[in-house]
Amino acid sequence: MTKIIVKEENNNLRLDKALANQTEYSRSLLTELIKNDKVAINGETKKAKYKVKTGDRIEFEVPAPEVLDVVAEDLPLEIVYEDSDVAVVNKPQGMVVHPAAGHASGTLVNAIMYHIKDLSTINGVIRPGIVHRIDKDTSGLLMIAKNDKAHESLAAQLKDKTNKRRYLAIVHGEIPNDKGTIEAPIGRNLKDRKKQAVVSGGKPAVTHFEVLERFYGFTLVALHLETGRTHQIRVHMNYIGHPIAGDPLYGPNKTLTPNHGQFLHAETLGFVHPTTEELMEFQVDVPAIFAEQIQKLRGEVKEQE
């Protein structure tokens, strides 16, 4: 049980904000506890908007975190390449990369634990072998480390920006420039913790783009990542007014139909092999739904010509 006394500097603040100021817990967690009547102020439960007073006695208990038991699952997995040090897999759209509380199965980690027997241990039992991630609704290539030495090498390449990552995306609007670079810092969205945003004081982020094809109201682009911030491509493209088509978080409600999620695909992946030091590069085609949408957009252009 956590017990605190409201400090003078937090007098007249909302309950959730005052608690966030005086504890190490996130505001979202605290708000959830308040919503479920798990927080008592002077022995009574209150709403999150309740204005606290100096000297208020607040008591609450945070439930123990869920212990995840990650098990191997015989899920379909396309292994593009594998040797004793690394593997490259083609993650399907809609698959989460690693387990989290409330989502302990059906992930890429569950699949690779079944199909790939040796995995690095650096990221523990929840993310064995995982060196980098792509979003649930992003398809494409990921590199997997099969031992700790390989993991350290691949992670260093990501940090030093020496590996190659090329994405394809369908974005809203017709981008006028054939090429461009978006250099804008990314951090937590101050108004919505589920989102990232371009914010002052955020982490440096650089995305290069090249227009491959223009349609009516949409553009097919290739994107090269120089950094790897959370939701980087999605945030940067939205920032310049061309959000990813189908993006449920950063895109507009009206988008391509049928909407099966964001049209973003990790097409090319390149890195130096941790042992042989050979430069390796892999490429996979976009998923069928992505290819079909491109053909549909091309057809619309022809109809207007």
C-alpha positions in Angstrom: 0.0 0.0 0.0 1.4 3.4 -1.0 0.6 6.3 1.3 1.3 10.0 0.5 0.5 13.4 2.0 -0.2 16.1 -0.6 2.5 18.7 -0.7 1.9 22.4 -0.7 3.2 22.8 -4.3 0.5 20.4 -5.5 -2.4 22.1 -3.7 -5.5 22.5 -5.9 -4.1 20.3 -8.7 -6.2 17.4 -10.2 -5.9 14.2 -8.3 -4.2 12.3 -11.2 -1.7 15.1 -11.8 -0.8 15.5 -8.1 -0.2 11.8 -7.8 2.0 11.7 -10.9 4.0 14.6 -9.4 4.5 12.8 -6.1 5.1 9.2 -7.3 7.1 7.3 -9.8 4.0 5.9 -11.5 2.8 7.0 -14.9 -0.3 9.3 -15.1 -2.1 6.7 -17.3 -1.7 4.0 -14.6 -2.8 6.3 -11.9 -5.8 7.4 -13.9 -6.8 3.8 -14.4 -6.5 3.1 -10.6 -8.6 6.2 -9.8 -11.2 5.1 -12.4 -11.5 1.7 -10.7 -11.9 3.3 -7.3 -8.5 2.0 -6.1 -7.4 5.4 -4.8 -8.7 6.7 -1.5 -8.4 10.4 -0.4 -8.9 10.8 3.3 -10.7 7.5 3.2 -13.0 8.3 0.3 -12.8 7.6 -3.4 -12.8 10.5 -5.8 -12.7 11.2 -9.6 -9.5 12.1 -11.4 -10.6 15.7 -11.7 -10.9 16.1 -7.9 -8.8 19.0 -6.7 -6.5 17.9 -3.9 -5.7 20.0 -0.9 -2.4 20.4 1.0 -2.3 17.7 3.7 -4.8 15.3 2.0 -3.9 11.7 2.8 -3.9 9.5 -0.3 -3.7 5.7 -0.2 -3.5 3.3 -3.1 -2.0 0.0 -4.1 -0.6 -0.9 -7.5 -1.3 -4.5 -8.6 1.7 -6.7 -9.1 2.7 -6.8 -12.8 1.5 -9.7 -14.8 4.2 -12.3 -15.2 4.5 -13.3 -18.8 5.0 -16.9 -19.7 6.3 -16.8 -23.2 5.9 -20.1 -25.1 6.9 -21.2 -28.6 4.0 -21.4 -31.0 3.7 -23.0 -34.4 2.7 -19.9 -36.3 3.4 -19.3 -40.0 6.7 -17.5 -40.4 8.6 -16.7 -43.5 12.4 -17.0 -42.8 14.2 -15.2 -45.6 17.7 -16.1 -44.4 19.3 -18.0 -41.5 22.7 -19.1 -40.4 24.3 -19.8 -37.0 24.5 -16.1 -36.1 21.5 -14.3 -37.6 18.1 -14.8 -39.2 16.1 -12.5 -41.3 12.3 -12.8 -41.2 9.4 -11.3 -43.1 6.9 -10.2 -40.5 3.3 -10.2 -41.8 1.1 -7.2 -41.3 -1.0 -7.4 -38.1 1.5 -9.4 -36.0 2.9 -7.8 -32.9 6.7 -8.2 -32.6 7.0 -9.2 -28.9 4.6 -10.1 -26.0 3.3 -7.6 -23.5 0.9 -7.7 -20.6 -2.5 -8.9 -21.9 -1.0 -10.0 -25.2 1.3 -12.9 -24.5 0.7 -15.1 -27.5 0.5 -14.8 -31.3 3.5 -12.6 -31.6 6.6 -12.8 -33.7 8.6 -13.8 -30.6 6.3 -16.8 -30.1 6.8 -17.8 -33.7 10.6 -17.4 -33.8 10.9 -19.4 -30.6 9.3 -22.3 -32.4 11.0 -22.0 -35.8 14.5 -20.7 -34.7 16.0 -22.7 -31.8 18.9 -20.5 -30.8 18.3 -16.9 -29.9 20.3 -14.2 -28.1 19.5 -13.5 -24.4 20.4 -9.8 -24.2 16.7 -8.6 -24.1 15.6 -11.3 -21.7 12.7 -13.8 -22.0 10.2 -11.3 -23.5 12.3 -10.3 -26.5 14.8 -13.1 -27.3 16.7 -12.4 -30.4 14.9 -9.1 -31.1 17.3 -6.4 -32.2 14.8 -3.9 -33.6 11.0 -3.7 -34.1 8.5 -2.6 -36.6 4.9 -1.7 -35.7 2.1 -4.3 -35.6 0.5 -3.1 -38.8 3.8 -2.6 -40.7 4.9 -5.6 -42.7 8.4 -6.6 -43.8 12.0 -7.5 -42.8 13.5 -7.8 -39.3 16.9 -9.1 -38.3 17.0 -11.7 -35.5 20.2 -12.3 -33.4 20.9 -16.0 -32.6 23.6 -15.3 -30.0 24.7 -12.4 -27.8 27.8 -11.6 -29.9 25.7 -11.2 -33.0 23.1 -9.2 -31.1 25.8 -6.7 -29.9 27.1 -6.3 -33.4 23.7 -5.7 -35.0 22.6 -3.3 -32.3 25.8 -1.3 -32.7 25.1 -1.0 -36.4 21.7 0.4 -35.7 23.2 2.8 -33.2 25.9 3.9 -35.6 23.4 4.2 -38.5 25.4 1.9 -40.7 22.7 -0.6 -41.6 20.2 -0.1 -44.5 16.5 0.1 -44.0 14.2 1.0 -46.9 10.5 1.2 -46.6 7.6 1.6 -49.1 4.5 3.5 -48.2 1.3 4.8 -49.8 0.7 8.3 -48.3 -2.2 10.7 -48.6 -1.8 13.6 -51.0 0.4 14.1 -54.0 3.9 15.1 -52.8 5.2 17.8 -55.1 8.9 17.2 -54.4 10.6 14.2 -56.0 12.9 13.8 -53.0 13.2 15.3 -49.5 14.6 14.9 -46.0 12.6 15.3 -42.9 14.7 16.3 -39.9 12.5 16.9 -36.9 12.9 15.7 -33.2 10.4 13.1 -32.0 9.1 12.6 -28.5 5.9 11.7 -26.6 2.8 13.6 -27.7 2.0 16.0 -24.8 -1.7 15.6 -25.3 -2.0 11.9 -26.0 0.5 9.4 -24.5 -0.4 6.8 -27.1 1.1 8.9 -29.8 4.5 10.3 -30.6 4.9 13.8 -32.1 7.5 16.3 -33.4 8.3 18.2 -30.2 10.9 20.6 -29.0 13.5 18.7 -27.0 12.6 15.4 -28.6 15.2 12.9 -29.8 16.8 13.6 -33.2 15.1 11.9 -36.1 15.9 11.9 -39.8 13.8 10.3 -42.6 14.7 10.6 -46.3 11.9 10.0 -48.9 11.7 9.6 -52.6 8.6 9.7 -54.7 8.2 6.6 -56.8 4.7 7.2 -58.3 1.9 9.7 -58.0 -1.8 8.8 -58.1 -5.0 10.9 -57.6 -4.9 11.9 -54.0 -2.1 9.5 -53.0 1.7 9.0 -53.5 3.9 5.9 -53.4 7.1 6.7 -51.7 10.4 5.0 -50.7 11.7 5.9 -47.3 15.2 5.5 -45.8 15.6 5.7 -42.1 18.7 7.4 -40.6 17.4 7.0 -37.1 14.9 4.6 -35.6 12.5 6.5 -33.3 9.1 5.0 -32.3 6.6 5.5 -35.1 9.2 7.7 -36.9 8.0 7.3 -40.5 4.3 7.6 -39.4 5.0 10.8 -37.4 7.3 12.4 -39.9 4.9 11.9 -42.9 2.0 13.2 -40.9 4.1 16.2 -39.9 4.7 17.2 -43.5 1.0 16.7 -44.3 1.2 13.3 -46.0 0.2 10.7 -43.4 0.4 7.0 -44.2 -2.8 5.6 -45.8 -4.7 3.4 -43.4 -2.7 4.6 -40.3 -5.2 4.2 -37.5 -3.3 6.5 -35.1 -1.9 9.4 -37.3 -3.9 9.2 -40.5 -7.3 10.7 -41.3 -10.5 8.7 -40.8 -11.3 8.7 -44.5 -8.6 6.7 -46.3 -8.2 3.9 -48.8 -10.9 1.2 -48.8 -10.9 -1.5 -47.9 -8.8 -0.4 -44.9 -6.7 -3.3 -43.7 -4.3 -1.2 -41.7 -1.4 1.1 -42.7 0.3 0.7 -46.1 3.8 0.7 -44.8 6.3 -2.1 -45.7 9.9 -2.7 -44.6 11.1 -3.7 -48.1 14.9 -3.7 -47.8 17.3 -4.6 -44.9 21.0 -4.5 -45.1 23.8 -5.1 -42.5 27.3 -6.3 -42.0 27.4 -10.0 -40.9 28.6 -10.2 -37.3 31.1 -13.0 -38.0 32.0 -12.9 -41.7 31.8 -9.1 -42.0 30.2 -9.6 -45.3 27.7 -6.9 -46.4 24.3 -8.6 -46.6 21.2 -7.2 -48.2 17.7 -8.6 -48.4 14.5 -7.5 -50.1 10.9 -8.7 -50.0 7.8 -7.7 -52.1 4.9 -5.8 -50.5 2.0 -7.9 -49.3 -0.8 -8.8 -51.7 -3.2 -6.2 -50.3 -0.5 -3.5 -50.8 0.2 -4.6 -54.4 -3.5 -4.8 -55.1 -4.1 -1.3 -53.8 -1.3 0.1 -56.0 -2.9 -1.5 -59.1 -6.3 0.0 -58.1 -4.8 3.5 -57.8 -3.1 3.1 -61.2 -6.4 2.1 -62.7 -8.0 5.2 -61.3 -5.3 7.3 -63.0 -5.9 5.6 -66.3 -9.6 6.2 -66.1 -9.0 9.9 -65.8 -6.6 10.1 -68.7 
